[in-house]
Amino acid sequence: MARPNIIYIVSDDLGYADLGCYGGREAQFGQVSPHIDRLAAGGMKFTQGYANSPVCSPTRFALMTMRYQYRLRGALEEPINSRSKGSTTLGLPPEIPTLPSLLRDAGYHTALIGKWHLGYPPTFGPQRSGYEEFFGIMAGGVDYFTHCSSKGDHDLYLGENEHMEVGYLTDIFSQRSVDYIHRMAPDAKAGKPFFLSLHYTAPHWPWETRDDAHIAPDVAKNLFHLDGGNIHSYRKMIHHMDEGIGWVMDALREHGLEDNTLVVFTSDNGGERFSDNWPLVGGKMDLTEGGIRVPWIAHWPAAIPAGTTSTQHCMTMDWSATMLELGGGQPHPDHPLDGVSLQGVLRDPAATFERPLYWRMNHRQQRALRVGDWKYLKVDEHEYLFNIPADERERANRAAREPQRLAALREAWLAWEQTIMPIPADASVSLGYGYRDMPQR
């Protein structure tokens, strides 16, 4: 079989149950995610898939490097914020091998359309880390109409040049992706495939739908939009993204490329204020399930059986490792992968394997380890032990009942911690809001 074209779609702050195919309820306007649901129906849905972090830029480090993000200084920021502009340390170093650089070397066209959030030029940037083309934002979030960051800086780029364009950001990213497919189609048909990272900002704050341009001047004062938004506008933002994904799939069909294109959809971390994470607890910045368990959908008609579900444990860097293997790329010997390929699972959803998953957060000194049915969790000074299949909401702490199991998982986590970089004293935790802004559980 010919190497597939690959489209890696990453949403931003999407909740586990926001999509219809993950049990999400309909909105006032109807189905929230019919095109994404169609991808799931025509491919494979993962119910035990995780993000590498409960916050955005650390996950993106793992996505790019296929390694635990804790190996790089920039990824110890939670997350990288706009104050890092001009930094020569807080970003993805260009000398580090990445998924796009290794696929490029293997003969792929490569492009990122959407959010970068891995450091600012001149030291860092998408085209310094393997993408031949870039159109999108450097920051963690921008206004959907003015395209300005939380500092008020205009933050929309074509390559490394500032680019002015009128329009709703989600639609601009979708349309640019369609244009890219049209341009790459002749080469794809001739045997030179493409790798497209389509990294939306939706449904990340500010809470602006396609019809909310009038909100932009007020939101510019605080992009966290703490006094606005609701579940209705939030779902509409997801729906706009979903429509764009429909346009992308239509473009693939137009050129006869759908059958041999791997489309993977996920989120960079768990949901935020208006997300539906049912049945999970917690959200962005938390190592409870709601902060790290996310949708994972893989659609590739030539290879993935339609309408299937997998319970394989996996995280962001595993998917990137899978894409590298499918594209014929080779890991760099000086940077061995932590990610594990899921190629066998994609072809046979019953072919699961044990996959221990580790997390660490500076925020609240959190730790987590998932091994089989069990999860070790530490938040502040408190330790927990949960049987996840029996207790997905992490309410029944088994630590006192099973001290030996708790101790074994704690020791495994501590041994793993010795293999990664310690958290430096100057690493920042950036919280957009707290208890004074809204009540927490």
TIDRENTOR-14122 format. One record per residue: residue in three letters; x, y, z of N, C-alpha, C in turn. Coordinates in steps of 0.2 Angstrom, whole numbers, plus 2048, in hexadecimal, padded with zeros to 3 digits. Layout:
BEGIN
AlaXYZXYZXYZ/...
//
This chain:
BEGIN
Met8047FA800800800800804806800/Ala80280B7FC8068117FC806815803/Arg80B81980480B81D80A80582180A/Pro8028228107FC8278107FE82E810/Asn7F983280E7F98398107F7839817/Ile7F983E81B7F883E8227F5845824/Ile7EF8468277ED84C82A7EC84B831/Tyr7EF84F8357EF84F83C7EB85583F/Ile7E58548417E08598437E085984A/Val7E285F84D7E28608547DE866856/Ser7D986485A7D486A85D7D886C863/Asp7D58718667D887586C7D3875872/Asp7D58728777D187287D7CA86E87C/Leu7C98698787C38668777C286087C/Gly7BC86087F7BA85B8847B9855881/Tyr7B984F8867B98488847B2847880/Ala7AD84A8837A68488817A384E87D/Asp7A785287A7A48588767A285686F/Leu7A485086C7A284E86679D849866/Gly79884886179384486179583C862/Cys79B83B85E79D83485E7A0832865/Tyr7A183786A7A383587079E836875/Gly79883687379283687878F83D879/Gly79284287579084987678984A874/Arg78584E87777E85087677D855870/Glu77885586D77785A86877686186B/Ala77886686777786D86877086F866/Gln76F87686876987986676887985E/Phe76E87985A76D87985376E872850/Gly76E86D85476F866851775863853/Gln77885F84F77E85B850784860850/Val78885F85578E863856794861851/Ser79585B85079B85884C799853847/Pro79585484379384F83E79984C83A/His79D8518377A384E8337A884B837/Ile7A984D83D7AE8498417AB842843/Asp7A58428457A183C8467A1837840/Arg7A183A83A7A28368347A9833833/Leu7AE8368357B58348357B582E83A/Ala7B282E8407B28298457AE823842/Ala7A882483F7A481F83C7A881B837/Gly7AC81F8337B081C82D7B781982F/Gly7B881A8367BF8188387BF81583F/Met7C48178437C581484A7C581A84F/Lys7C18188547C081D85A7C481A860/Phe7C881E8637CC81B8697C881E870/Thr7C781A8747C381C87B7C881D880/Gln7CE81B8807D381B8857DA81F883/Gly7D982487F7DE82887C7DF82E880/Tyr7E58308807E78368857EB83B881/Ala7EB8418847F08468827F6846886/Asn7FC84888380284788780284C88D/Ser7FE85188D7FE8568927F6859893/Pro7F585B8997EE85F8997EE866897/Val7F48688947F486F8927F886F88B/Cys7F78748877F88748807FF87387E/Ser80487887F80A87887C80E87287E/Pro80E86F88481186988680F863881/Thr80986288080685D87C80985E875/Arg80A86487280C86586C81486486B/Phe81886487081E86287081F85B86F/Ala81A85787381A85087281884E86B/Leu81385186981085086281685085D/Met81A85585D81F857858825852859/Thr82785185F82E84D86082D846861/Met82684386382583C86482883A86A/Arg82A83E86F82D83D87582984087B/Tyr82A83E88182884188682A849886/Gln82584D88782785488682C85788C/Tyr82C853891830855897837855896/Arg83985389084085288E84385988B/Leu83E85E88A84086588783E86A88C/Arg84386F88D84187589283B878890/Gly83A87A88A83487E88882D87A88A/Ala82D87488A82787088B826870893/Leu82A87389782987389E8258798A0/Glu82487D89B81F88389C81888089C/Glu8138838A080D8808A080788689F/Pro80688889980A88789380F88C891/Ile81288C88B816891889811897888/Asn81389D88A80E8A388A8128A9886/Ser80E8AE8848108B38808168B7882/Arg8188B688981D8B988C8248B688A/Ser8238B08868298AD88482C8AF87D/Lys8288B487A82A8B78748318BA875/Gly8368B887083D8BA8708418B5874/Ser83E8B08788428AB87C8468A7877/Thr84C8A58798508A0875850899878/Thr84C89887D84C89288184588F881/Leu84089388183989188283588F87B/Gly83788A87883488887183788186F/Leu83587F86983887886783E87A863/Pro84487786584A87986284A87685B/Pro84C87A85684C87784F85187184E/Glu85687085285A86A851857863853/Ile85186485784E85E85984A85B853/Pro84B85485284785184C83F85184E/Thr83B85284983485284A83084E846/Leu82A84D84782684984282684C83B/Pro82585283B82585583482C855831/Ser83185683483885683183A84F82F/Leu83884A83383984383183584182B/Leu82F84382B82B84182582D84581F/Arg82F84B82083284F81A83884C817/Asp83C84981C84284681984083F816/Ala83A83D81883883681483483880E/Gly83483E80C83183F80682A842806/Tyr82784480B82184880C82184F80B/His81C85280881B85980981885A810/Thr81A86081381886181A81586881B/Ala81086981F80D86F82080986F827/Leu80A87582A80687683080187C82F/Ile7FB87B8307F688082F7F2880836/Gly7F38868397F08878407F5889845/Lys7F488684B7F78888517FE885852/Trp80388985380A88685480C88585C/His80C88B85F80D88B867813888869/Leu81888886681E885868824889867/Gly823890869829894869828899863/Tyr82C89F86482B8A485F8328A585B/Pro8318A78548378A985083A8AF854/Pro8418B08538458AD84E8488A6850/Thr8478A485684A89E858846898857/Phe84089885783B893856836894851/Gly83388F84E82E89084982D889845/Pro82788984282588283F829881839/Gln82C886835830884830837883832/Arg83988483883F88283B83F87B83D/Ser83987883E83887184183586C83C/Gly83686D83683386883182E86A82D/Tyr82A86F82E82487182A827875824/Glu82587381E82787781882387D817/Glu81D87C819818882819815883820/Phe81388982181088B82880B891826/Phe8058908298008958297FC89582F/Gly7FD89A8347F989983A7FC89E83F/Ile7FB89C8467FD8A084B80289D84F/Met8078A185280C89F85680A89F85E/Ala8058A38608038A38677FF89D869/Gly7FD89D86F7F88988727F1899870/Gly7EF89F86F7E88A186D7E88A886B/Val7E38A98667E28B08637DB8B1863/Asp7D98B78627D28B98607D08B6859/Tyr7CA8B48587C98B08527C88B584C/Phe7C78BC84D7C68C18487CC8C5847/Thr7CF8C884C7D48CC84C7DB8C984B/His7DB8C284D7E18BE84D7E68C1851/Cys7E48C48577E98C785C7EA8C3862/Ser7F08C28647F18BE86A7EF8C2871/Ser7F08BE8767EE8C187D7F28C887E/Lys7F88C987B7FC8CF87C7FA8D4877/Gly7F58D38737F38D886E7F78D8868/Asp7FC8D38677FF8D38617FC8CF85C/His7FC8D28557F98CE8507FD8C884F/Asp7FA8C284F7FD8BB84F7FA8B7849/Leu7FB8B88437F98B483E7FF8B4839/Tyr8028AF8378088AF8338078AA82D/Leu80B8AC82880C8A88228138A7821/Gly8168A182381D8A082481E8A482B/Glu8248A882A8258AC8308248B382F/Asn8208B482A81E8BB8298178BC82B/Glu8168C282F80F8C483180A8C482B/His8048C282C8008C18267F98C4828/Met7F68C98257EF8CB8267EA8C8822/Glu7E58C58257E08C28217D98C3825/Val7D48C58227CD8C68257CA8C0825/Gly7C78BE82B7C38B882B7C38B5832/Tyr7BE8B08337BE8AC8397C38A7839/Leu7C78A783E7CD8A383E7CC89B83C/Thr7C789883F7C689183E7C5890837/Asp7C18948347BF89482C7C5895828/Ile7CA89A82A7D089B8267D4895826/Phe7D589282C7D988C82D7D6886828/Ser7D08858287CD8808247CD88181D/Gln7CC88781B7CD8898147D4888811/Arg7D988A8157E088A8147E2882813/Ser7DF87E8177E08778177DD874810/Val7D787680E7D48748087D9876802/Asp7DB87C8027E087F7FD7E687A7FD/Tyr7E98798037EF8758037EE86E7FF/Ile7E886B8017E78647FE7E68657F6/His7E386A7F47E286B7ED7E986C7EA/Arg7EE86F7ED7F58707EA7F986A7EB/Met7F88667F07FC8607F17F985A7ED/Ala7F385A7EB7F08547E87F38517E2/Pro7F68557DD7FA8527D780084E7DA/Asp8048517DE80984D7E18078477E5/Ala8028487E97FF8427ED7FD83C7E8/Lys7FA83E7E27F88397DE7FE8367DA/Ala80483A7DA80A8377D680F8347DB/Gly80D8337E181182F7E68158337EB/Lys81483A7EB81783E7F18128407F5/Pro81183D7FB80B83E80080D845803/Phe80784780780884D80B80684C812/Phe80984F81780884F81E805856820/Leu7FF8578227FC85D8247FA85D82B/Ser7FD86182F7FB8638367F5868835/Leu7EF8678377EA86C8377E886C83F/His7EB8728427EA8738497E687984A/Tyr7E087784B7DB87D84D7DC880854/Thr7DA8868547D988985B7D288785E/Ala7CD88685A7C788485D7C787D861/Pro7C387D8667BF8828697C288686F/His7C888886E7CC88C8737C8893874/Trp7C989687A7C689D87B7CA8A1876/Pro7C88A78747C18AA8777BB8A7873/Trp7B68A88777B08A48747AC8A886F/Glu7AE8A78697AC8AB8637AA8A685E/Thr7A48A685C7A18A28567A38A784F/Arg7A18A484A7A18A784379E8AE843/Asp7988AE8477948B48477968B984D/Asp79B8B985079D8BD8567A28C2855/Ala7A38C484F7A88C984E7A88CF852/His7A18D18547A08D78587A38D685F/Ile7A58D08627A88CF8687AF8D0868/Ala7B28D08637BA8D08627BD8D7866/Pro7BA8DD8657BD8E28687BD8E2870/Asp7B88DF8737B88DE87A7BC8D987C/Val7BC8D38797C08CE87A7C88CF87A/Ala7CA8D48767D18D68767D48D887C/Lys7D08DA8817D28DC8887D48D688C/Asn7D18D088A7D38CA88E7D08C488A/Leu7D58C18877D38BB8827D08B5886/Phe7D28B588D7CF8B08917C78B0891/His7C48B688F7BD8B788E7B98B4894/Leu7BB8B689A7B98B48A07B28B58A2/Asp7AF8BB89F7A88BD8A07A48BB89A/Gly7A68B78967A28B58907A28AE88E/Gly79E8AC88979E8A58867988A188A/Asn79689C88779289788A792891886/Ile78E88C88878F88588478C88687D/His78888A87C78588B87578A88E870/Ser78E89387279389686E79989186D/Tyr79A88D8737A088887379E88386E/Arg79888086E79787B86979787D862/Lys79588386179588685A79C887858/Met7A188885C7A888985A7AA882858/Ile7A887D85B7AA8768597A7874853/His7A187685279D87584B7A0878845/His7A387E8467A68828417AD87E83F/Met7B087B8447B68778437B487183F/Asp7AF86E8417AC86883E7AA869837/Glu7A786F8357A687082E7AC87182A/Gly7B187482D7B88748297BB86E828/Ile7BA86982D7BD86282C7B985F826/Gly7B28618267AE85E8207B1861819/Trp7B38678197B686A8137BC866811/Val7C08658167C78618157C585A812/Met7C18578157BF8508127BC85080B/Asp7B885580A7B58568037BB8577FE/Ala7C085B8007C685C7FC7CA8567FA/Leu7CB8527FF7CE84B7FE7CA8477FA/Arg7C38477FA7BF8437F67BF8457EF/Glu7BF84C7EE7BF84F7E77C584C7E3/His7CB84B7E77D18497E37D28427E4/Gly7CE83E7E77CE8377E77D48357EC/Leu7D58397F17DA8387F67D88357FD/Glu7D18357FE7CF8338057D182C807/Asp7D18278027D28208047D981F807/Asn7DE8228047E48218077E782880A/Thr7E382B80E7E58308137E382F81A/Leu7E882F81E7E782E8257E5834828/Val7DF83582B7DD83B82E7DC839836/Val7E083D83A7DF83B8417DD842844/Phe7D88418497D584784C7D5846854/Thr7D784B8577D884B85F7D7852861/Ser7D98538687DA85986B7E085986F/Asp7E385F8707E98608737E985E87B/Asn7E385F87E7E285E8857DB85D886/Gly7D985C88C7D285C88E7CE86288E/Gly7C886288F7C486888E7C586E893/Glu7C28738917C28798967BB87B898/Arg7BA8828997B488489D7AD88189B/Phe7AC8818947A587F8927A587888F/Ser7AB8748907AB86D88D7A7868890/Asp7A586388D7A285D88F7A7858890/Asn7A98568967AE8508977AB84A899/Trp7A484989A7A184389D7A483D89A/Pro7A583889E7A48388A57AA83A8A9/Leu7AF83D8A67B583F8A97B58458AE/Val7B98468B27BA84B8B77C084F8B5/Gly7BF8568B67C585A8B57C585D8AE/Gly7CB8608AD7CB8638A67D38668A5/Lys7D386A8A17DA86D89F7DE86F8A5/Met7E486D8A57E986E8AB7E88698B0/Asp7E48648B07E385E8B57E58588B2/Leu7E88548B67EA84D8B47E58488B6/Thr7DF84A8B87D98468B87D78458B1/Glu7D38408B07D183D8A97CF8438A5/Gly7CB8478A77C884D8A37CD8528A0/Gly7D38528A37D88568A17DD85389B/Ile7DD84C89B7E18498977DE844892/Arg7D88418947D583C88F7D284088A/Val7D383F8837D084387E7CE83E878/Pro7CA8418747C883D86E7CE83B869/Trp7CE8358677D38338627CF83085C/Ile7CF8328567CB82F8517D082E84B/Ala7D18298487D58278427D182583C/His7D28288377CE8268317D282582B/Trp7D281F8287D781D8227D481781F/Pro7CF81981A7CB8138187CF80D815/Ala7D580F8127D980A80F7DC805814/Ala7DC80781A7DF80281F7DC801826/Ile7D78068287D480682E7CD80382E/Pro7CB7FE8317C47FC8307BF801833/Ala7BA80282F7B58078317B1805837/Gly7AF80A83B7AA8098407AD805846/Thr7B38058477B780184C7B9806852/Thr7B98038587BB80685E7C1802861/Ser7C68068647CC8038677CC80686F/Thr7CE8018737CF80387A7D780487B/Gln7DB8048767E28048777E480B87B/His7E880A8807EB8108837F081387F/Cys7F081A87E7F481D87A7F482587C/Met7F98288797FA82F87A7FC833874/Thr7FD8398747FE83D86E80483B86B/Met80A83A86E81083886B810831867/Asp80B82D86A80A82686680782785F/Trp80382C85F80082D858805830853/Ser80983585680E83785181383284F/Ala81582D85481A82885281682384D/Thr81082284E80C81E84980D822842/Met80C82884180C82C83B81382B838/Leu81882C83C81F82B83A820824837/Glu81E81F83A81F81883781B817831/Leu81581983181181982B81481C825/Gly81782282681A82682182182481F/Gly82381F82282A81C820830821823/Gly82E82582883382982B837825830/Gln83D82783284282383684382883C/Pro84282584284482984884C82B848/His84E83084B85583284B85882E851/Pro85E82B85086182785586282A85B/Asp86483185B86583586185F837865/His85983686285383886584E832865/Pro84F82D86884B82786884482986A/Leu83F82686783882886983582586F/Asp83182987382D826878827824876/Gly82482787081E82586D81E81E86A/Val81981A86A818813868813813862/Ser81581085C81181085780B80C858/Leu80580E8567FF80B8567FC808850/Gln80180784B7FF8048447FB7FE845/Gly7FE7F98497FA7F384A7F37F384C/Val7F27F88517EB7F98537E77FC84E/Leu7E980184A7E58048457E37FE840/Arg7E67F983F7E47F483A7E07EF83D/Asp7E17EE8447DD7E98487DB7EC84F/Pro7D57EF8507D47F28567D47ED85C/Ala7D47E785B7D47E28617DC7E1863/Ala7E07E385F7E77E28607EA7E7865/Thr7E87E786B7EB7EC8707F17E9874/Phe7F57EE8777FB7EC87B7FB7F1881/Glu7FF7EE8868007F288C8047F988A/Arg8027FE88C80580588B805809891/Pro80A80989680A80D89B80B815899/Leu80781989C80782089A8088258A0/Tyr80D8298A080F82D8A580E8358A4/Trp80D8388A980C8408A980F8438AF/Arg8118498AE81384D8B48118558B2/Met80F8588B880D85F8B78108638BD/Asn8138698BB81586D8C080F8708C4/His80A8728C08048748C480186F8C9/Arg8018718CF7FE86D8D48028678D5/Gln8098678D380D8618D480A85A8D2/Gln80685A8CC8028548CB80784F8C7/Arg8058498C98088438C680283E8C3/Ala80483A8BE7FF8358BC8028308B8/Leu80082A8B98028248B67FC81F8B4/Arg7FB81D8AE7F68198AC7F98128AA/Val7F880D8AD7FA8068AB7F48018AC/Gly7F27FF8A67ED7FA8A67E67FE8A8/Asp7E37FA8AD7DD7FD8B07DE8038B5/Trp7E48038B77E68078BD7E980E8BC/Lys7E78138C07EA8198BF7ED81C8C6/Tyr7F381E8C67F68218CC7F68298CA/Leu7F382C8CF7F28348CF7F58378D5/Lys7F883D8D47FA8418DA7F88488D8/Val7F584B8DD7F38528DC7F48568E2/Asp7F985B8E27FB85E8E87FE8598ED/Glu7FC8588F37FF8538F77FB84D8F7/His7F684C8F37F18468F47F38418EE/Glu7F383B8F07F48358EC7ED8318EB/Tyr7EC82F8E57E682B8E37E88258DF/Leu7E48208DF7E481A8DB7DD8198D9/Phe7DC8188D27D68178CF7D68118CA/Asn7D180E8CA7CF8098C57CB80C8C0/Ile7CE80E8BA7CB8128B67C580F8B2/Pro7C58098B07BF8068AD7B98068B1/Ala7BB8058B87B58048BD7B380B8BF/Asp7B78108BE7B68178C27B981C8BE/Glu7B681D8B87B98228B37B98298B6/Arg7B582B8BB7B48318BE7B98328C4/Glu7BD82D8C57C282E8CA7C08318D1/Arg7BB82D8D37B782F8D97B982A8DF/Ala7BB8248DD7BC81F8E27C381D8E3/Asn7C68218E87CE8208E97CF8198EC/Arg7D38158E97D580E8EB7DB80E8EF/Ala7DE8148F07E58148F37E68118FA/Ala7E18128FE7E180F9057E0808905/Arg7DC8069007DA7FF9007DF7FA8FC/Glu7E37FD8F87E87FA8F47EF7FD8F4/Pro7F27FD8FA7F88018FB7FE7FE8F7/Gln7FE7F88F68047F58F28047F78EB/Arg7FE7F78E87FD7F98E17FF8018E1/Leu7FC8058E67FE80C8E680680D8E6/Ala8098098EA81080A8EB8148088E5/Ala8128028E18158008DB8148058D6/Leu80E8088D580D80D8D08118148D1/Arg8118158D881581B8DA81D81A8D8/Glu81F8158DA8268138D88288138D1/Ala8238108CD8248118C68248188C3/Trp82081C8C68208238C48268268C6/Leu8298258CC82F8288CE8358268CA/Ala8358208C883A81D8C483A8218BD/Trp8348218BA8338258B483682C8B4/Glu83482F8BA8368368BB83E8378BA/Gln8418328BC8498338BC84B8338B5/Thr8478328B08498318A98488388A5/Ile84483D8A88438438A58468498A9/Met84584F8A68488558A88448578AF/Pro8488598B484485C8B98418638B8/Ile83C8658BB83986B8BA83D8718BD/Pro83F8768B984387B8BC83F8808BF/Ala8438848C483F8898C883C88E8C4/Asp83E8908BE83B8958BA8368938B5/Ala83488D8B682E88A8B182888D8B4/Ser8248908AF81E8948B181888F8B0/Val8138918B480C88E8B38078948B2/Ser8048948AD7FF89A8AB7F88978AB/Leu7F589A8B07EE8988B17EA89E8AF/Gly7E589D8AA7E18A38A87DB8A58AD/Tyr7DA8A18B17D48A28B67D589E8BC/Gly7D18A08C17D189C8C77CA89C8CB/Tyr7CA89B8D17C489A8D57C08A18D5/Arg7C48A68D57C08AD8D57BC8AE8CF/Asp7BE8AB8C97BB8AC8C37B58A78C2/Met7B58A18C57B089D8C47B18978C9/Pro7AB8958CC7AC88F8D17AE8898CE/Gln7B28858D17B587F8CF7B28798D3/Arg7B38738D07B086D8D37B486C8DA/
//
